[in-house]
Amino acid sequence: MGRPGGRHDANSFGEVAEVNFLTRAFNEVFNFFCGDWRIFWGVAFSILLVWLIEHVQALAGFRAAAGIVLMVGVSLSLIVALRRETAG
């Protein structure tokens, strides 16, 4: 695995196989839970928006609508992903 003289190659087979495994494992988990970057970022943005509503004093007037904001945000991200899937 190492080079002559005791130096190790940064791209040795063991390290590359480990990185490939981790990348593939992360990709499989992502595809299982989410499947599409549009869904992921839509849900992440919706959660961030609800967190801001709950924690920023200037947005305190919207706290009653935080659940609706979350449902609408997640629904819109799913609609956008579905429309993309059915269009092509």
C-alpha positions as CSV (number, residue, x, y, z in Angstrom):
1,M,0.0,0.0,0.0
2,G,2.9,2.4,0.6
3,R,5.6,3.6,-1.7
4,P,9.2,2.5,-1.4
5,G,11.0,4.4,1.3
6,G,8.1,4.4,3.7
7,R,6.1,7.1,2.1
8,H,2.4,6.4,1.7
9,D,0.4,7.2,-1.4
10,A,-2.6,9.3,-0.6
11,N,-4.6,7.4,-3.3
12,S,-3.8,3.9,-2.0
13,F,-6.5,1.3,-2.7
14,G,-7.7,1.1,0.9
15,E,-8.3,4.8,1.2
16,V,-10.1,5.0,-2.2
17,A,-12.3,2.0,-1.4
18,E,-13.2,3.6,1.9
19,V,-14.1,6.9,0.4
20,N,-16.1,5.2,-2.4
21,F,-18.0,3.2,0.2
22,L,-18.8,6.3,2.3
23,T,-19.9,8.3,-0.8
24,R,-22.1,5.4,-2.0
25,A,-23.6,4.9,1.5
26,F,-24.4,8.6,1.9
27,N,-25.9,8.6,-1.6
28,E,-28.1,5.6,-0.8
29,V,-29.3,7.1,2.5
30,F,-30.1,10.4,0.7
31,N,-32.0,8.6,-2.0
32,F,-34.0,6.6,0.5
33,F,-35.1,9.6,2.6
34,C,-35.3,12.3,-0.1
35,G,-34.4,11.3,-3.6
36,D,-34.1,14.7,-5.1
37,W,-32.1,17.8,-4.3
38,R,-35.1,20.0,-5.0
39,I,-37.1,18.2,-2.3
40,F,-34.1,18.4,0.1
41,W,-33.5,22.1,-0.4
42,G,-37.2,22.9,-0.3
43,V,-37.7,21.1,3.0
44,A,-34.4,22.6,4.4
45,F,-35.5,26.1,3.4
46,S,-39.0,25.6,4.9
47,I,-37.5,24.3,8.2
48,L,-35.1,27.3,8.3
49,L,-38.0,29.7,7.7
50,V,-40.0,28.1,10.5
51,W,-37.0,28.3,12.8
52,L,-36.5,32.0,12.0
53,I,-40.2,32.6,12.7
54,E,-39.9,30.9,16.1
55,H,-36.6,32.6,17.2
56,V,-36.4,36.0,15.6
57,Q,-38.4,38.6,17.6
58,A,-39.2,40.7,14.5
59,L,-41.1,37.7,13.0
60,A,-43.1,37.0,16.2
61,G,-46.3,38.0,14.5
62,F,-46.1,35.0,12.2
63,R,-45.7,32.4,14.9
64,A,-49.3,31.3,14.6
65,A,-48.8,30.5,10.9
66,A,-45.5,28.6,11.4
67,G,-47.1,25.2,10.8
68,I,-48.9,26.4,7.7
69,V,-45.6,27.8,6.4
70,L,-44.0,24.5,6.9
71,M,-46.8,22.5,5.2
72,V,-47.0,24.9,2.3
73,G,-43.2,24.9,1.8
74,V,-42.9,21.1,1.9
75,S,-45.9,20.7,-0.4
76,L,-44.5,23.2,-2.9
77,S,-41.1,21.4,-3.0
78,L,-42.9,18.1,-3.6
79,I,-45.1,19.5,-6.3
80,V,-42.0,21.0,-8.1
81,A,-40.2,17.7,-7.9
82,L,-43.3,15.8,-9.1
83,R,-43.9,18.2,-12.0
84,R,-40.2,17.8,-13.0
85,E,-40.6,14.0,-13.0
86,T,-43.8,13.9,-15.0
87,A,-42.6,16.5,-17.6
88,G,-39.7,14.5,-18.8
